[in-house]
Amino acid sequence: MYLFRSMLVAVCAALTILMVLVPRPAAAATDLPDERALAEFFDAAMADGLAANHVPGAVVSVVGGGKTLFSKGYGLADVENRRPFDPETSMVRIASITKLFTWTAVMQQVQQGTLDLKADVNRYLTAFRIPATYPRPITLQDLMDHTAGFEDRTIGVGSRSKDDVPPLADHLAGDMPARVRPPGEVSAYSNYGAALAGHIVERVSGQPYDEYVRDHILDPLAMRHSTAAEPVPAPLAADLARSYDYEGGAYQRKPFVFDNLAPDGSISATANDMAHFMIAHLRDGRFGDRRILDEPTARLMHRRTFAADPRIDGYAHGFKEQTLNGHRVIMHDGGWEGFQSALLLVPDADIGLFVSTNSMNGGDAMTTIIPAFFDRFLPGKRAVPEKRAVPGGGAPVMPVEGFYKLTRSAESSIEKVVALTGSTRLRVEGRKLTFRGSTWSPLGPGLYQQDGGTQRLALVTGGSGVAYVATDGPAYQRVSWWDTPPVNVVIVLLFAVTALTAVLGLPVAAAVRRAKKRPVSRVWRAGRVLTGLAAAAGLVFVVLFTLVLTGDTSILYGVPANVQVLLVLPLLVLALTVAAIATTVRGWRGAGVLARGHQVVVLAGLLALLWFCQNWNLLGWHL
């Protein structure tokens, strides 16, 4: 699926990074690496990774023991002007790593007593309210754990200029995603949820988000070359790295895209500044003689707060948990219009790593560099975990075969169609499962281990009986039979075949009737013409929409005008089909048996297409 390409590339890069951060048993702290060893490693790794993946540049910083152990830039921050990456001055857009600053701001307000993680978020909202779709309200803790139950929404999350960016409260109120599952049931990554939390910080602090982050996080951490403001303030603008896509053998520069949900991804920072942020979190909130969190709050923030199953990785107050080479890692990654970044903290080893690239292919480079870093400096056994149940972990849930889609998906907008090609089948083969191209062996009740890999998979049943598959990375939800790819492919193919018989066959039939001088009523002839026109319009829609799905269409700034015009066709098909049915009924007695049978078949195909469009939010403008 190539619809919404910019968003999907970033998502795929994020999921790929999560897949390489693998589960391991606990291990003891490791001696800190020295600068020379780090330089040797990154010099070699970056040389290979950037060239192999057509990445113009990267920047990295490593911290440990309360100080920066290593930082360096590689390649070019600006291809056109041949400006090299500099860890001190080159600013990268850290995208969703911004959320860690938002969650830190939330914890600052919790520390001050102005926010309660367990309170209904509506307590802190005045301009709009979150609807009471389910009995249990959404809390700040749900937002941090990505368990609020919002659908995903990407339409219009970006703007081309500052003037196009709506006030955060207006955007949150006007583009609120639907609540599609009870809060606390399963994680589904949500940019909206993070932005909502940032707005709540604005409300209780009385400061705009960028000013709050500047005064309470960036300044105390001496992050002087970083900002949450968009555009980047003039004194820093010249140092902003450029981002690129590699197409046709050349680098294509990506534009600066304004984030309409600023608290989810607006920060631009240098690698050296990000080192300060990592040090503060590894030092329980302290950087030098300044603090952004007191020690109890910082330690609380790093504790696990949600996991779909206690035996797999989860969330810790907004940090994503992973386990690598025996170490618990709390991390976040981010991708936004060409920039791909990752931040990983290893508390038991007192080590932090930040790496960022300025290319759409940067995620591929990091999937090699990050595990190699851990193998080099935080070595551990890469064996598959012992196949036994963890005491008290998980319920004996039986696997439910069928197709599963990412819980991070849309339901109420045109974006829902992404799930049609993004879902994957789970099969039960004896005691094993096959899912997402892998075979999984039982590891405990409702728990499976990836054969030849390192991921774990847990079977979870929601309160409403919905079947979920949760992994050490994303979670998946079972879809109804009518939403599965095979069913929908059959529906579209049946329509296409019947429509072609109408478009190609009706003119032939009319010519035969004229040649043989067979009389037919004017009403019946009108019904057949209307049916043929509906079939033709439907075929045109199917072909053009397929081209949209497989093309380079982006909904970052909203649904493009050509797609909105294309959505006229399903409505035209509906109007023509209704008219054709009414006319067919009136002229039924004036036609032969074969003509009647064919007309019924074609109309059935048209109704099937209309159901398809309605089911996938293509009938009308669900934007």
N, C-alpha and C positions, 0 to 999 in steps of 0.2 A: 504494500500500500504506500503510494507516494503522495497522496493528498496531504496537505499541511506539512510539506517537506521540512521546513525549518524547525517546527516543533518536534517532529518525529525523529530527526537526526539527533537532537539534543537528548530526547528521551532514551533512544537506543544506546547512546554513549553512556548515559547515566546507569542504565540497566547492565550494560556490559561491565562497567567498573564494579558494580555491586557483585556481579558473578565471580569476579576474581578475588574478592575478599572472602576467604574461605574459612569454614568452621574448624577449630582446633581445640584440644584440651588446654587447660591453664598451664602457664610456664612462668619461670622466675624472671626477674628483671635482667636486662642485658646491659653490658658495659656500653657507654656512649661511644659512637664512632668518632674518629678524628677528622679534621678538615681535609687532610690529604687523601684519606681513603674515600671520603664522600666525593671529592673532586674527581678522582680516578673513575669512580663508578658512574657519576652523571656525565662526565665528558664522553665516555664510551657509549652509555645508554642513549643519551640524547642524539649523538651523531648517527647512531643506527636508527632510532625511532623516528626522528624528524624526517630523515631522508626517505625512509621506506614508506612513510605515510603522507608524504607531500605536505609537511607542516613547516611553515616559514620560520616559526620561532617558539620559544618556550622560556619559562622562568621558574625557578625552584628555590625553596628555602627549607632548611631542616633545623629544628631546635631541640635542645635537650639540656637538662641541668640548669634551667632558668636562663639560658642564653642562646643566641643564634650560633649554631655550629657551622652552617654553610649556607651560602646563597649565591646564585649565579644566573646570568641570562645566557640564552643560547639562540643563535640565529637572529632573525630580524623582527623587530616590533612594528616596523613600517617598511614594507617592501618597496614602495615607490620611491621613498627618500633614503633607502638603504640605512635606516636607523636601527642599530643593534638593540637587543633587549638588555636592560639594566635592572637588576633587582632592587636598586635604590630608588630609581625614578620612573621606570616603565610601569604604567598603570594598566591593569587588566580588569575586565568586567567579570567579577567572580560569580555573577548570576545567582543561582539558588543557594550558594554558600552564604549569601546575604541573610538567609533565614536564621543562621546561627546567631547573627547580631540581633535579629528580631527576637529570638527566643531568649537571648541574654538580657535584652531590654525588658521582656516580660518578667524574668526572674528578678531583675532589679526592683521592679514594682511590687512583686511578691514580697521581697525582702523588706520593702518599706511599708507593707501592709495595705497598699492601695488596690492590689489585685488578689483574688482568690482563685487558684487553679481549679477548684471544684465548683465554682459558682456558674450559673447560667450566664452566657456571654451577653444576653439581653440586658443584664443588670448594668452594663457599661455602655450601652448604645442609646442614642437619643434620636439621630436622624432617620434611622430605619430599624426594623426588627427582623430577627430570624424567625420564620414561621414555625409554629408548633406542629410540625408534620408528624412527629412521634412523641409518645408520652415523656420520654426522657429528654431534657434540654441538652444543647451542646455546651460544653465547658471549654475553658482555655486549655485544660489538659488534653481534651479531645483534639483541639487544633494542633497542639504540639506533637501529638502521636499520630496525626493524620487519620484519625478515626471518627471525624465529625460526621461522615456519611454523605458528604457533598458529591455530586457528580463532577466530572472534569469539564472544564470550559476553557477553550483556547481562542475562540472567535474574539477578535478585537482587543487582545491583551497588550498590543503594542501600538505606538503612535509614531508618526514620522517627524513630528516637531513638538516642542514644548507647548505650543499653543493648542495642540490637539489633545493634550493629556487632560482628562477631566479631573476635578477634585476627587481625592481617594474615596471619600464618603459617598459621592455621587456614583462613582463607578461600582462600588461595592453594593449599593442599593439597586442600581439599574441593571446590572449584569450578574445578579445573584444566581449561582447554580442551584439546581433543584436538590433537595434532600432525598436521596434514593435508598438509604439504608439506616437503620437505627445507629445512633452514636455508640462508640465503644465496641462495635462488633468485629470489625476487621479494618486494617489500614488501607487507605487509598490516597496516595500522595496528592496534596491539594495546595496549589498556589493561592487560591482564594482564601483558604483557611489561614495561611501565613499572613496575607495582606490584612485580613480581618483582625488578627492579633496585633499587627502593627498599628492599625487604626485605633484599637482599644488603648494601646500605649499612648497614642496621641491624645485621646480623650482624657485619660486620667492625669497625664503630665502637663497638658496645656501647650505642648510644643508640636510643630510639624515633625514628621518622622525623620527627615534628614537632619534637622537641627537637633533633635533628641539624640540621635546616634552620634553626631559630632560632639555634643557637649558631654555625654555620659559614657561613651565607649572610645571613640577615636582619639579625642584629646587626652583623656587619662592614660591611654596606651601609647601616646606619642606617635600615633599613626598620621603623620603630617602630610603624607602624600596619598591620602585616601579620602573618599567622600561618598555619601549616599545621595548626593544631589544629582539631578539630571536636568540639563546637560552638566558635564563636569565644569566646575567654576573656572573662569578664565585663567587664573594663575597656574592651574594644573592641566589645562586642556591640551597644551602642546605635548605633554608627556603621555597622553593616552595612546596605548598600542592600538593598531588597526587589526581587524580580523578578516579572514579570507576563506573562500572556498576554492578548491582546485578543480577547474573544469577546462577541458579541451587543451590540456598541457600547459595551462597558465593559471596564476592566482587571480581570482576575481574578488575584489574588495567588497566586504559586506558593509551596509550602511549602519550608522548609529541608530538603534531602535530604542525609543523611550518606553519604559515599562509602566503601564497603567496601574500595575499592582506593586508599587515601589517596594514595600517591605518584603516582598518575595524575591527580589533580585536586582536592586538598583545600584549596589555598591561597586565602585571601582577602587582598586587598591594595588599597591606594590607588593612584591614578594617579601621584602624586608618588613613592611608594615604588618603583613599577615603573620609573620613570625612573632611579632609582639602579641597579637591576638592569641596565637597558639600557646605562647609562654604563659599568658594570664590564665588560660583554662587549665594548663598542666600544673600551675602553681596555686590552684584553688582560688582563683580570682585576683591574684596579685601580680603586678608588673612593676618591678623596682620598688619604689616606696608608695605606689598608687594602687588602688583597688577598684575593680569594676563590680565585684561581688564579694560579700564576706565569705569566710571559709565554709560555714555550714551550708549556705545557699549554693555555693559553687559545687560542693560535694553532692548536694541533693540533685543539682541539675544533671550530673553525670550518672545518676542511678537509673536503672531500667524502669520505664513506666508502662510499657505495653509490649506484649508479644502475642501473636495469635495462638501460639502454643509455647509453653515455657521452655521447650527443648530446642527451639530455633531462635534466631536473632530477632531483635525487635527495635524499639525506640527508647531513647533516654532523653526526655524533655526536649525533643526536637533533633537531637543527634541520632543518626542511624547507627545501630550496633552492628558490628561484624566481628568475627574472630579469625585471626590469621596467625599461623605458625605458633599457636599456643597463647596468643595475646588477645585480650579484649581491645578492640578498636572502636572508637566513637568517631564518626566521620560525617561528611556531607560532600556532595559534588554538585556541579552546576554547569549548564550549557546555555548559551544565549547568543544567537546570531554569529556563530563562528568561534567564540571563546569556549573552551572546555577546561574545567578546573576541578581539582579535588583537594580536600583538606582532611588529613587523617591524624588523630591523636591516639597514642598508645600509652595510657596512664601508668601501667605497671612497669614500663621501660623508660618513662619520662622522656618520650620522643614524639615529635610532631613533624609532619611532612605536608608541605603545600606545593602543588605543581599546577601550572596553567599553560595552555597552548592557545595560539591565536588562529586555529584552523578548524574547520568542520571535521577533519580527520584526526584531530588531536586526541579524541577519546580512544581511538585504536592504538595510538602510540602509548597512552597511559596504561592500557591493559597489559602491556608488556613491561613497562618501566616500574609500575607500582609493585607487582608481585616480585620482580627481580630485586627491588630495594629491600623488601622484607626478607627474602631469602639470603641476601648478602649481609644485612646488618641486624636482623632479628630472626636468625635461623631457628628452625624447629622441625619436628617430624611432619612430613606431608602425608602420613598414612591416613587411611579411611578410619573414622571413629569406630570404636568397638561397637558391635551390633548387640546392644542391650538397651532396655528401657531405662530412662532416668526416673528414680523414685519420685512419685507424685506428679509426673509429667504426662499430660495428655489423656484423652479419653479414647476408648476403643471404637473409633469412628470407622465405619466401613466405606471403602472407596465407591464413589458414584461415577459410573462411566458417562461420557458425554463431552460436549465442547465447553471450554472455559475461556473467559475473556479477562483481561486485566480489570481489577476493581477500579483502577483509574481509567474511567471511560465515561462517555457522555450518554445521556438517556433522552433529553428533551430537545436537543438541537440537531442540526444536520450533521454534526460531528459523530453522531451515533453510528454512522455507516463505517467508521474506522474499525469498529469491533467486528464487522462482518468478515474482513480478511485477516484481522489480528487474532482471532480466537484459535485455540489449539485443542486437539482431542486428547482426552485421558482414556486409556484402555487398561483393563485388568487382564493380565496374562499369568494365570496361576496365582502365585503369591506376589508377583511383581507388578509394577505399573510401567506404562510407557507414557511419557508426557514431555512435550517440548523437545522432541528429538533425542531424549535420553531414556534409559531404563533405570528404574528405581527399585531397590530391594528393601524389604521390611527391616526396620531398625528398632521398632518398639510399637506399642499399640497406636495405630494411626500415624506412625512416623516412618519415613522412608529415606534411604540414602542413595544418592546418585551413583550408579555403577561407573567406575572409572573416573569419577569426578569428586567434588567436594561439597556440593550443595545438599541440604536437607529439605524435605518436603513433608508438611504436616496436613492432615485432613481435618477440616474444621466445619462444624455445622452451626449456622447462625440461629438466632432466637426464633426467626420466622421459618426455619427449616431449610434455608438456602445452603447449598453445598459450596464450600470454598476449598481452594488449594493454596496454602501459604508456604512460601519458601523462605530461605535466608535472605532473599531479595524481595521481589514484589509478591503480591497476592492475586489470586484469580478467582472468579465467580462463575459457577455453572450457568449456562444460558439455556433458555427454553428451546424446545425442539424446533419451533418455528423461526428462531433466530440463528440457527446453525447454518454454516456455509453450504452444505450439500442441499438442504431444503431450498435455500434461496437461489442457488444456481439452477436447480431444476425448474423453479418457478419462472425465472427469467428466460431460460431456454425454451420452455413450453410457450411462453408468450411470443418469443421471437419466431418460433416455427409457425405458430398459428397466424401471427401478424404477416409473415412473409407470404403465406398462402392467400391472405386477403389482398395484400398490395400487388402481388404478381398474378394471382389467379382471378380476381374479380374483373379486371379488364378483358382477360381472355374469355371468361364466361359471358361477358356482355357482348363480345364480338361473335361468339357462337350463337347466342340468342338472336342477334340481328341477322346472321347468315341463315339460320333455320326459321326465322320469323316466328319465334316463340313469344307469345304475348306475356308480359309481366306488369303487374300493377305499378303505378307511379309511386305509391307509398312504399312498396317493397324495394323498389329501385333506390329510393331516397335513403332507406335504412341501410342498404348495402353500401351506398356511397359514404354515408356517415361512418359506418364501421371501417371502411377502408381508410378514410382520413384519420380516424382515431388510431388505427394500427400504424399508419405511416408516422404520425406524430410520436407515438410510443417508441417506434424503432429509432427515430432520430434522437430522442431523449436518451435511450439506452446507449447508443453509440457515443454521443457527445459526453454523457456523464462518465462513461468508462474512460474516455480520453482525459477528462478532468482528474479522475482518481489516479491515473497512471502518469500524469504530467507533473508540472512544477507549480501547481496551484498552492498558494499560501493564504491562510485566513488570519494571519497575524494582525493585520490592520482592519479586519472585518471581512465578510464574505465578498469576493470580487463581484463587480457589476455583471460580468459575463455569466457567472454562476447564478446570480439572482435572476437574470433574464432567462437562463436555461430552465429555471424552476417554473416558468410559465407553462412549459410543455405538459407536465403532469396534470395541471389544471385544465388545459385544453383537452387532453385525453379524457379527463373526467366528464367535461361538458359534452364532448362528442359521443362518448359512450352512453351517457344518460339519454341523449337525443336518439342515438341509434337503437337503444333498447325500446324506447317508447314507439319509435317508428316501426320497428320490427314487429312488435305486438299488434299494431294496427294493420300492418300489411301481411300478417302471418298466413292468412287463407289464400293469398294470391301467389304463393310460391310452391315449388315442388319439394319433394322430400329431401333430396340431396342438398338443395339450396338451403332449406331450413336447418338441416344438420350442420352444414358448414358454418352457417351464421351463428348457431349456438356455440360451436367450438371457438370461433374467433372472439365472440363476446366473452366467453369464459376466460380466454387468454387475456383480454383487456382487463377484466375484473381482477385477475391474478396480478397483473402489473400494478393496478391501482392499490391493491392490498400491500404489495411490496413497497410502493412509494409512501403509503401511509405509515407502515411499520417502521420505516427508516427515516421518517421526518422529511420526506422529499415532496410531500403533497402540501403545497403552501410554503410560506417563508418562515421556517423555524430557525431563526438566526440568533 
